[in-house]
Amino acid sequence: MRKSSRALTFLALSGLPFAALAEVPVVDNDAGYGGSYPPAGYGTTGAAYAGTGAPAAPVSAQGELFMQLQQMQEEITRLRGMLEEQQYEIQRLKQESLERYQDLDRRLSGGAAAGAPVAPNSPAAGAPAANGAPAAPAQQPAASSEPGDPAKEKLYYDAAFDLIKQKDFDKASQAFNAFLRKYPNSQYAGNAQYWLGEVNLAKGDLQGASQAFARVGQAYPQHPKVPDSLYKLADVEQRLGNTDKAKTILQQVISQFPGSSAAQLAQRDLQRLP
């Protein structure tokens, strides 16, 4: 009996702490993430939670290659856009150049007067003669040996060109001839030779125009005015009635200077010629 009483007393005393612990309220320190995060037991990096501070996995070689290809595609797209813009700008500038050329040609032709009669079959300088041999170029006056002075050359050239703007073609012809005698090797000599042809054409001097235009290619074969001078030479041949020679020169312009304004005009004229 005494043993039973001791057992009951022990059980009663041993159950007291559990009851007391059961009455202690439980506080959630992590509610609303107001406390420390992540909870204890998950390590300092919180690796148990995906995407919460875990170190990123290394990018594979295939992933790097894909990223590089994507960057290259973006760069190619950007360069293609720039190329299209430049092509459009080039086409626009070519069209503007063609329009200016045609406008100047119309203004010069409008001031042309009837020149001295020229034999219909007289060969223009630089154009094929009847026997197929090129005609001898016109003799130019002896050039002076004065050393070049770019500043002075530009003044002389601009003064001669201003005479064209004033439609004083007689004085312009004299001025360009004087310039070419004085500065045959000037950087403006090729232009001066070409405009001498335009001035003679405006005056109605077809023979003088043909000689001046032909000499551009003979004396300055690398000059940018060569295609324009050949085209104008073909125009002179048409006015002289030498249609076959004109066609030959126009075809030469198209084959040697494709894409130029002169080639576009030559193509148009060839379609109109019989």
C-alpha positions as CSV (number, residue, x, y, z in Angstrom):
1,M,0.0,0.0,0.0
2,R,2.8,2.4,0.9
3,K,4.5,1.6,-2.5
4,S,1.3,2.4,-4.3
5,S,1.1,5.8,-2.6
6,R,4.7,6.6,-3.6
7,A,4.0,5.8,-7.2
8,L,1.0,8.0,-7.4
9,T,2.9,10.9,-5.8
10,F,5.8,10.5,-8.3
11,L,3.4,10.5,-11.2
12,A,1.7,13.6,-10.0
13,L,4.9,15.5,-9.5
14,S,6.4,14.3,-12.8
15,G,3.3,15.5,-14.8
16,L,3.5,19.0,-13.4
17,P,6.2,20.4,-15.8
18,F,4.4,19.1,-18.9
19,A,1.2,20.9,-17.9
20,A,3.2,24.0,-17.2
21,L,4.9,23.8,-20.5
22,A,1.6,23.2,-22.2
23,E,0.4,26.6,-20.9
24,V,3.4,28.6,-22.3
25,P,2.1,30.5,-25.4
26,V,3.9,29.8,-28.7
27,V,5.3,32.9,-30.5
28,D,6.0,32.7,-34.2
29,N,9.0,35.0,-34.7
30,D,9.0,34.5,-38.5
31,A,5.4,35.5,-39.0
32,G,5.4,38.1,-41.8
33,Y,9.1,37.7,-42.1
34,G,9.6,40.1,-39.3
35,G,12.3,38.0,-37.7
36,S,15.4,36.3,-38.9
37,Y,15.2,34.5,-42.2
38,P,15.7,31.7,-43.0
39,P,14.8,29.8,-39.9
40,A,17.4,28.0,-37.9
41,G,18.4,24.7,-39.2
42,Y,18.5,25.8,-42.9
43,G,22.0,27.1,-42.9
44,T,23.3,30.6,-43.5
45,T,22.5,30.5,-47.2
46,G,19.0,29.2,-46.9
47,A,19.7,26.5,-49.4
48,A,16.5,24.6,-48.5
49,Y,14.5,27.4,-50.2
50,A,14.9,27.6,-53.9
51,G,16.0,31.0,-55.3
52,T,16.7,32.6,-52.0
53,G,20.3,33.5,-52.1
54,A,21.6,30.2,-53.4
55,P,24.6,30.6,-55.7
56,A,23.8,30.5,-59.4
57,A,24.7,27.4,-61.3
58,P,27.6,27.9,-63.8
59,V,26.6,28.7,-67.4
60,S,27.2,25.7,-69.7
61,A,29.3,26.0,-72.9
62,Q,26.1,25.7,-74.9
63,G,24.5,28.5,-73.0
64,E,27.5,30.8,-73.7
65,L,27.4,29.9,-77.4
66,F,23.7,30.7,-77.6
67,M,24.2,34.1,-75.9
68,Q,27.1,34.9,-78.4
69,L,24.9,33.9,-81.4
70,Q,22.1,36.1,-80.1
71,Q,24.4,39.0,-79.7
72,M,25.8,38.5,-83.3
73,Q,22.3,38.4,-84.7
74,E,21.4,41.7,-83.0
75,E,24.6,43.2,-84.4
76,I,23.9,42.0,-87.9
77,T,20.4,43.4,-87.8
78,R,21.8,46.8,-86.7
79,L,24.4,46.8,-89.4
80,R,21.8,45.8,-92.0
81,G,19.7,48.8,-91.0
82,M,22.7,51.1,-91.3
83,L,23.5,49.7,-94.8
84,E,20.0,50.2,-96.0
85,E,20.1,53.8,-94.8
86,Q,23.4,54.4,-96.6
87,Q,22.1,52.8,-99.8
88,Y,19.1,55.1,-99.8
89,E,21.3,58.2,-99.1
90,I,23.6,57.2,-102.0
91,Q,20.7,56.8,-104.4
92,R,19.2,60.1,-103.3
93,L,22.5,61.9,-103.9
94,K,22.9,60.3,-107.3
95,Q,19.4,61.4,-108.3
96,E,20.1,65.0,-107.1
97,S,23.4,65.0,-109.0
98,L,21.6,63.8,-112.1
99,E,18.9,66.5,-111.8
100,R,21.5,69.3,-111.3
101,Y,23.5,68.0,-114.3
102,Q,20.3,68.1,-116.5
103,D,19.4,71.5,-115.2
104,L,22.8,73.0,-115.9
105,D,22.8,71.3,-119.4
106,R,19.4,72.9,-120.1
107,R,20.5,76.3,-119.0
108,L,23.7,76.2,-121.1
109,S,21.8,74.8,-124.1
110,G,19.3,77.6,-123.8
111,G,22.0,80.2,-124.3
112,A,23.4,78.5,-127.4
113,A,23.3,80.4,-130.6
114,A,23.7,79.1,-134.1
115,G,27.4,78.6,-134.7
116,A,29.5,78.5,-137.8
117,P,28.4,75.8,-140.2
118,V,30.3,72.5,-139.8
119,A,30.6,69.8,-142.4
120,P,28.3,67.0,-141.4
121,N,30.9,64.3,-141.8
122,S,33.8,66.2,-140.2
123,P,35.1,64.0,-137.4
124,A,35.1,65.3,-133.8
125,A,38.4,65.2,-132.0
126,G,38.9,61.9,-130.2
127,A,36.0,60.2,-132.1
128,P,36.6,57.4,-134.7
129,A,37.2,58.7,-138.2
130,A,35.6,57.1,-141.2
131,N,38.5,54.6,-141.7
132,G,38.2,53.5,-138.0
133,A,41.3,55.4,-136.9
134,P,40.9,58.0,-134.1
135,A,41.0,61.6,-135.3
136,A,43.9,63.6,-134.3
137,P,43.2,65.9,-131.3
138,A,43.3,69.6,-131.8
139,Q,46.6,71.3,-131.1
140,Q,46.6,73.2,-127.9
141,P,48.5,76.5,-127.5
142,A,51.9,76.1,-125.9
143,A,51.6,76.0,-122.1
144,S,53.6,78.3,-119.9
145,S,56.1,77.0,-117.4
146,E,54.9,79.1,-114.5
147,P,55.1,77.2,-111.2
148,G,51.7,76.2,-109.7
149,D,50.1,78.3,-107.0
150,P,46.9,76.6,-105.8
151,A,45.4,79.8,-104.4
152,K,46.1,81.8,-107.6
153,E,44.8,78.9,-109.7
154,K,41.5,78.8,-107.8
155,L,41.1,82.6,-108.3
156,Y,41.6,82.3,-112.1
157,Y,39.3,79.2,-112.3
158,D,36.5,80.8,-110.2
159,A,36.7,84.0,-112.3
160,A,36.3,82.0,-115.5
161,F,33.4,80.0,-114.1
162,D,31.6,83.2,-112.9
163,L,31.5,84.3,-116.6
164,I,29.5,81.1,-117.3
165,K,27.0,82.1,-114.6
166,Q,26.7,85.5,-116.3
167,K,26.2,83.8,-119.7
168,D,29.1,85.7,-121.1
169,F,30.3,82.7,-123.1
170,D,32.7,84.5,-125.3
171,K,34.7,85.8,-122.4
172,A,34.3,82.5,-120.5
173,S,35.9,80.7,-123.5
174,Q,38.8,83.1,-123.6
175,A,39.2,82.8,-119.8
176,F,39.3,79.0,-119.8
177,N,41.7,78.9,-122.7
178,A,44.0,81.3,-120.9
179,F,43.8,79.2,-117.7
180,L,44.7,76.0,-119.5
181,R,47.7,77.7,-121.2
182,K,48.8,79.1,-117.9
183,Y,48.1,76.1,-115.6
184,P,47.9,72.9,-117.7
185,N,48.8,70.7,-114.8
186,S,46.5,72.4,-112.2
187,Q,44.1,70.4,-110.1
188,Y,41.4,72.5,-111.8
189,A,42.7,71.9,-115.4
190,G,40.4,68.9,-116.0
191,N,37.3,70.8,-114.9
192,A,38.4,73.8,-117.0
193,Q,38.8,71.7,-120.1
194,Y,35.3,70.2,-119.6
195,W,33.7,73.6,-119.1
196,L,35.5,75.0,-122.1
197,G,33.6,72.3,-124.1
198,E,30.3,73.4,-122.5
199,V,31.0,77.0,-123.3
200,N,31.8,76.3,-126.9
201,L,28.6,74.2,-127.2
202,A,26.6,77.1,-125.7
203,K,28.1,79.4,-128.3
204,G,27.2,77.0,-131.1
205,D,30.8,76.2,-131.8
206,L,30.3,72.4,-132.3
207,Q,33.8,71.8,-133.6
208,G,35.4,73.6,-130.7
209,A,33.1,71.8,-128.3
210,S,34.0,68.4,-129.7
211,Q,37.7,69.1,-129.5
212,A,37.4,70.4,-125.9
213,F,35.3,67.4,-124.7
214,A,37.6,64.9,-126.4
215,R,40.7,66.4,-124.8
216,V,39.4,65.8,-121.3
217,G,39.9,62.0,-121.6
218,Q,43.1,62.4,-123.6
219,A,44.9,64.8,-121.3
220,Y,43.2,63.8,-118.0
221,P,42.2,60.2,-118.3
222,Q,41.7,59.6,-114.6
223,H,39.6,62.8,-114.1
224,P,36.0,62.5,-112.7
225,K,34.8,64.6,-115.6
226,V,35.8,62.0,-118.2
227,P,32.3,60.2,-118.3
228,D,30.5,63.6,-118.6
229,S,32.8,64.8,-121.3
230,L,32.3,61.6,-123.3
231,Y,28.6,61.9,-123.0
232,K,28.7,65.5,-124.2
233,L,31.0,64.4,-127.1
234,A,28.3,62.0,-128.1
235,D,25.7,64.8,-128.0
236,V,27.9,66.9,-130.3
237,E,28.2,64.0,-132.7
238,Q,24.4,63.7,-132.8
239,R,24.1,67.4,-133.6
240,L,26.6,66.9,-136.4
241,G,24.5,64.1,-137.8
242,N,27.0,61.3,-136.9
243,T,24.5,59.0,-135.3
244,D,26.7,55.9,-135.5
245,K,29.6,57.6,-133.8
246,A,27.3,59.0,-131.2
247,K,26.0,55.4,-130.4
248,T,29.5,54.1,-130.2
249,I,30.5,56.8,-127.7
250,L,27.3,56.3,-125.6
251,Q,28.0,52.6,-125.4
252,Q,31.5,53.4,-124.3
253,V,30.1,55.5,-121.4
254,I,27.8,52.8,-120.3
255,S,30.4,50.1,-120.3
256,Q,33.3,52.0,-118.8
257,F,31.4,54.1,-116.2
258,P,28.3,52.0,-115.1
259,G,26.3,53.6,-112.4
260,S,27.3,57.2,-113.2
261,S,24.9,60.0,-114.1
262,A,26.5,60.1,-117.5
263,A,25.8,56.4,-118.0
264,Q,22.1,56.9,-117.1
265,L,21.8,59.7,-119.6
266,A,23.6,57.6,-122.2
267,Q,21.3,54.7,-121.7
268,R,18.3,57.1,-122.2
269,D,19.8,58.6,-125.4
270,L,20.6,55.2,-126.9
271,Q,16.9,54.2,-126.5
272,R,15.9,57.3,-128.4
273,L,18.3,57.1,-131.2
274,P,17.1,55.3,-134.4
